Amino acid sequence: MALVRSSYRIIVLILLFWYALAGVAGAVSDEVQSARALEIEAAFLVKFSSYIHWPEQAFSSPGAPLVIGIFGRDPFGSIIDSIARSYVMKGRNVEIRRCTNLHTLCGSHIVFVSGGAMESMEAITASATGRPVLLVGNAPDFLERGGMINFVEVKNRIRFDINIKNSHRAGLEISSKLLKVARSIIQ
């Protein structure tokens, strides 16, 4: 319970940090804004793990790590590796893998589908069907094509939309705490 509260505080701090950055956005170049957006998305991607309930069979053992796969071109680089190394999700270490194999999706619990990999979205959702895999992206039609959480930029702030129907199909439950901070929810 303390870990969940701590994780919630971290997300709130990240949001406050982003809002503070947005206040000075006029003085910051587009390149720096883009880098900050990637940092925020990477942090959210790792922190989402604390607000998702996976079925017990999703992990090979009680101490198995939570695996986040990046499918397609990796926009985060070492940023996400650094965040994951310092984070523990419900007693599990977080491991980042770069995926190229559509059939296994790197054995991931969360898969970030980069914008350039959207042409493979149908195959990605087919590969994830029947498995508890959270699909996260940042493309305009990501949720309509089977995704579960989609990053969006609104007034220089990173927000996210959630498709509950798609997450339920995968056997995943999204915490009400995460739903409360989503920009929009598709039932």
N, C-alpha and C positions, 0 to 999 in steps of 0.2 A: 504494500500500500504506500509506504514511504517512497519507493522507487517511482511509482506512478505519479505521486505528487511532485517529486523532484523533476520528472520528465515533463510534466505539465508546466512547471515553472520555467524550464529551459525553453519550451516552445513560446511561452509568453514573453520571455526575455528576448528571444529571437525576433518575435513580432515587434516588440517595442524598439529594438535596435533598428529594424527595417523601417519602421515609421519615422524614427529620428533621421535616418538616412534620406528618406523621401522628402523631409522638410528642407534639406539642403540640395536637393536633386538638381536645381537650376544651375548650381555651380560645379556640378560633377559631369565629366564627359560621358558620352554614350558608352564608351568602352568600359569605363569604371562601373557604370550602372549595370552593364551586362555581366561583368565579373561578380558584382555584389548579388545580382539575381541568381547566378549559378551557385554562389555560396549558400544563399537562402534555400534554394531548391534542394541542394545536397543535404543541408541540415534537416529540412523537412522529411526528405526521403528516408533518412536514418531514423528520425524521431517517430515517423508514422508507425514503426514497428511496435511501439508501446501501446498503441491505440487500436490494434487489430487483434482479434482472438482467432488463433489457428487451432484446428482440431489436433488432438494429441498425436495422431499418426502422421502429421506433417513433419515431425522431427524424428530422425533415426534413433536418437537416444535423449535422455534427459539433459545431457550436457552438450548436445549438438549445437553448433552456432546457427544463428539466423543468417541466411544468405541473401544478399541483395545483388541481383544481376543487372548489368548494364548491357542492353541489347542495341547494337548499332554503334555509331560513333559516340564515344564517351565525351560528353561536354564538361564533365566535372574534374577529370584528371586526379591529381593527388589530393585535392580538397576533400573529396568524399572519403578517401582512404584515411585521412587524418581524423575526420569526424568519427568514422566507424571504429577506429582503434581506441578512441576514448569513451566509447559508449557500450553499455551492457543493457540488453533488453531482457527483463525478467529472468536474470541469472545467466543469460546466454550472451556470448560474444557475438559481435556483428562482423561478418566477412563480406568483402566486396569482390565480385568476380565480373570479368568482361566476357560476355556471351557471344558465341558465334554459332552454336549448335541449337537449331530451332527445336529439335526433338526433346532435348533435356532441359533447355533454358537454364543450363548450368546448375540444375538442382536447386534453383532459387525459390525463396519464399516471397520475395518482392522482385519484380522485374521492371526496370525503368526502360521504356521504349523511346529511344531518341527520335527526334523529328525525321531524320533521314531514313529511319527504319520503318516508317509508317506504311510503305508499300508492302511490307511483310505482315501487316497487322492481322489479316485474316488467318494466315498460317500461325502466327503467334497465339491468337486466341484459340485456334484449334488444338495447338500443342498443350495449352494450359487447361483445356476443358477437362473437367472431372478431377482437377488437382487444386489444392488450396494455395493458389498463387495470386498475389495482389499485383495487378497491372497498373503502373503509373506512367504518365506521359505528360507532354506539353504541346499537343497539337489541337487545332480547333475542333476536329470531329472525333477526338480520341474516345470519349465516353460512348458515343453512338456506335463506335466500331468494336466495342467489347471492353474498353478500359474501365477502371474503377475509380481512380483519382487522377485528375488532370490539373496541372498548374496553369494559371492564367495571370497575366500582368494587368492590373487595374490601377490607373493613376500612379504609375511608378512603384507599385507594391505587388509583391507576389502573393497571390491567393490561390485557392484550389476549389474545384468542384468535385462532387462525389456521386457516383452512380451505385446506389445501394442494391438495386436489382442485380447488377453484374457481380457484385461482391457476394451476395447470397448464393448465386449460382455456383460460385467457387467454394462455397462452404465457409466463408469468412464473415465474421461479425465485426462491424466497425463501432468503436466506442461512441457513446453519446457525446463525450467531451470533444472528440474530433469533429463530429457532426455539427456541434454548436459553433465552431469556428470556420466551417466551410462557407464559401460564398454562396453556393447553391447545391441542392441535393436533388438528384433524379431518383424517384421512387421506383 
